[in-house]
Amino acid sequence: MELPSEEQLCFLAGVGLLAAVGVIEWPVAAAIAIGHGLAHSQHGKALREFGEALEEV
């Protein structure tokens, strides 16, 4: 299992912080985190494009 890069960890921590203080709801934070993970995955272009679409929403 490979750990995310420092940049990705900071992004995810920021999303978690926004959810913790109530700026965004937890389900939204989870969708953003999943989309971000898919966009940066090594599983192919289709998954990356799907993740980018989720991040835009």
ABEGO torsion letter per residue (X at the ends): XBBBBAAAAAAAAAAAAAAAAGABBAAAAAAAAAAAAAAABAAEAAAAAAAAAAAAX
